């Protein structure tokens, strides 16, 4: 048996285990308890919107600010050194007196922009929303009510992709059937790896405990999530509260986004493991995340190895059977995800096609990121 065949078999076995974990997690999952009375321990809620060259997203920001104002939130918009500064006057009109406007003279990165926005507010709970994401008043209120649990350090909203072309359609299926589905399961098991900064809530005290958002990686939201878990905070998901985000609209932007995600996660895994050295307790969340990251990297390597083997005519019968098994394994998982999300089961072929396309994109992002040095970049661009 070749090393490639052995790797495929090992990956198949681990995929079965992970699929069972995700299905079990979704079976036992439930939203956080909704409590209209927070017991008085939450003193104010603030919204932070970091923006960099986000002129095209001004409409999204105006809508989110108007909705946040209706929900009673103070807000801070941070223009992180954009080449063309935002029209702050039009933004201020939507948020009235509860809006703070801050400009960085140069681009300092998303983590710094978040830090500036948080420092401008005094709220105990911080809502972070990307410039190209819209959150409605109802979703603000539902998420905040669910945040009444004192043990929750961060909470994720359910993300959906705004309608668009074929690229948006592919990503929309991935968000619903893979990313949100997995996050809900992992939350039930206490294993969330990323609270997406596009639409999420963070407890100020929890962020202060880990030193706030860090610019040491390209995935500041994942870094903060794992850091909070290592510090003993619980991460929650509120699937009933949603946000609509503008996903990349062309293949080039999508590839750049996935390079940042993949290699940012590698940076987080390394940094968090290093943080556990000399710590008072073992950082199991860091070990879990590093294991999952290595598992994903193994998938990219095996996929690339398989393409080479096919091109050389060396794709063995064992590899063919294992690959077929992996393809078949994805079908019931995507089917259950569609049912849980309320979609028609007739969408299964499209969901499988979307999953395949995004895996190809991720493999390309892995290799182009390695070749272009994205693995070592920390700047948010």
Secondary structure in CASP SS format (residue, H / E / C, confidence):
PFRMAT SS
TARGET T0000
AUTHOR 0000-0000-0000
METHOD secondary structure of the structure
MODEL  1
X C 1.00
X C 1.00
X H 1.00
X H 1.00
X H 1.00
X H 1.00
X H 1.00
X H 1.00
X H 1.00
X H 1.00
X H 1.00
X H 1.00
X H 1.00
X H 1.00
X H 1.00
X H 1.00
X H 1.00
X H 1.00
X H 1.00
X H 1.00
X H 1.00
X H 1.00
X H 1.00
X H 1.00
X H 1.00
X H 1.00
X H 1.00
X H 1.00
X C 1.00
X C 1.00
X C 1.00
X C 1.00
X C 1.00
X C 1.00
X C 1.00
X C 1.00
X C 1.00
X C 1.00
X C 1.00
X C 1.00
X C 1.00
X C 1.00
X C 1.00
X C 1.00
X E 1.00
X E 1.00
X E 1.00
X E 1.00
X E 1.00
X E 1.00
X E 1.00
X C 1.00
X C 1.00
X C 1.00
X H 1.00
X H 1.00
X H 1.00
X H 1.00
X H 1.00
X H 1.00
X H 1.00
X H 1.00
X H 1.00
X H 1.00
X H 1.00
X H 1.00
X H 1.00
X H 1.00
X H 1.00
X H 1.00
X C 1.00
X C 1.00
X C 1.00
X E 1.00
X E 1.00
X E 1.00
X E 1.00
X E 1.00
X E 1.00
X E 1.00
X C 1.00
X C 1.00
X C 1.00
X C 1.00
X C 1.00
X C 1.00
X C 1.00
X H 1.00
X H 1.00
X H 1.00
X H 1.00
X H 1.00
X H 1.00
X H 1.00
X H 1.00
X H 1.00
X H 1.00
X H 1.00
X E 1.00
X E 1.00
X E 1.00
X E 1.00
X E 1.00
X E 1.00
X C 1.00
X C 1.00
X C 1.00
X C 1.00
X C 1.00
X H 1.00
X H 1.00
X H 1.00
X H 1.00
X H 1.00
X H 1.00
X H 1.00
X H 1.00
X H 1.00
X H 1.00
X C 1.00
X C 1.00
X C 1.00
X C 1.00
X C 1.00
X E 1.00
X E 1.00
X E 1.00
X E 1.00
X E 1.00
X C 1.00
X C 1.00
X C 1.00
X E 1.00
X E 1.00
X C 1.00
X C 1.00
X H 1.00
X H 1.00
X H 1.00
X H 1.00
X H 1.00
X H 1.00
X H 1.00
X H 1.00
X H 1.00
X H 1.00
X C 1.00
X C 1.00
X C 1.00
X C 1.00
X C 1.00
X E 1.00
X E 1.00
X E 1.00
X E 1.00
X E 1.00
X E 1.00
X E 1.00
X E 1.00
X E 1.00
X E 1.00
X C 1.00
X C 1.00
X C 1.00
X C 1.00
X H 1.00
X H 1.00
X H 1.00
X H 1.00
X H 1.00
X H 1.00
X H 1.00
X H 1.00
X H 1.00
X H 1.00
X H 1.00
X H 1.00
X H 1.00
X H 1.00
X H 1.00
X H 1.00
X H 1.00
X H 1.00
X H 1.00
X H 1.00
X H 1.00
X H 1.00
X H 1.00
X C 1.00
X C 1.00
X C 1.00
X C 1.00
X C 1.00
X C 1.00
X C 1.00
X C 1.00
X C 1.00
X C 1.00
X E 1.00
X E 1.00
X E 1.00
X E 1.00
X E 1.00
X H 1.00
X H 1.00
X H 1.00
X H 1.00
X H 1.00
X H 1.00
X C 1.00
X C 1.00
X C 1.00
X C 1.00
X C 1.00
X C 1.00
X C 1.00
X C 1.00
X C 1.00
X C 1.00
X H 1.00
X H 1.00
X H 1.00
X H 1.00
X H 1.00
X H 1.00
X H 1.00
X H 1.00
X H 1.00
X H 1.00
X H 1.00
X C 1.00
X C 1.00
X C 1.00
X E 1.00
X E 1.00
X E 1.00
X E 1.00
X E 1.00
X E 1.00
X E 1.00
X E 1.00
X E 1.00
X E 1.00
X E 1.00
X E 1.00
X C 1.00
X C 1.00
X C 1.00
X C 1.00
X C 1.00
X H 1.00
X H 1.00
X H 1.00
X H 1.00
X H 1.00
X H 1.00
X H 1.00
X H 1.00
X H 1.00
X H 1.00
X H 1.00
X H 1.00
X H 1.00
X H 1.00
X H 1.00
X H 1.00
X H 1.00
X H 1.00
X H 1.00
X H 1.00
X H 1.00
X H 1.00
X H 1.00
X H 1.00
X H 1.00
X H 1.00
X C 1.00
X C 1.00
X C 1.00
X C 1.00
X C 1.00
X C 1.00
X C 1.00
X H 1.00
X H 1.00
X H 1.00
X H 1.00
X H 1.00
X H 1.00
X H 1.00
X H 1.00
X H 1.00
X H 1.00
X H 1.00
X H 1.00
X H 1.00
X H 1.00
X H 1.00
X H 1.00
X H 1.00
X H 1.00
X H 1.00
X H 1.00
X H 1.00
X H 1.00
X H 1.00
X H 1.00
X H 1.00
X H 1.00
X H 1.00
X H 1.00
X C 1.00
X C 1.00
X C 1.00
X C 1.00
X C 1.00
X H 1.00
X H 1.00
X H 1.00
X H 1.00
X H 1.00
X H 1.00
X H 1.00
X H 1.00
X H 1.00
X H 1.00
X H 1.00
X H 1.00
X H 1.00
X H 1.00
X H 1.00
X H 1.00
X H 1.00
X H 1.00
X H 1.00
X H 1.00
X H 1.00
X H 1.00
X H 1.00
X H 1.00
X C 1.00
X C 1.00
X C 1.00
X C 1.00
X H 1.00
X H 1.00
X H 1.00
X H 1.00
X H 1.00
X H 1.00
X H 1.00
X H 1.00
X H 1.00
X H 1.00
X H 1.00
X H 1.00
X H 1.00
X H 1.00
X H 1.00
X H 1.00
X H 1.00
X H 1.00
X H 1.00
X H 1.00
X H 1.00
X H 1.00
X H 1.00
X H 1.00
X H 1.00
X H 1.00
X H 1.00
X H 1.00
X C 1.00
X H 1.00
X H 1.00
X H 1.00
X C 1.00
X C 1.00
X C 1.00
X C 1.00
X C 1.00
END
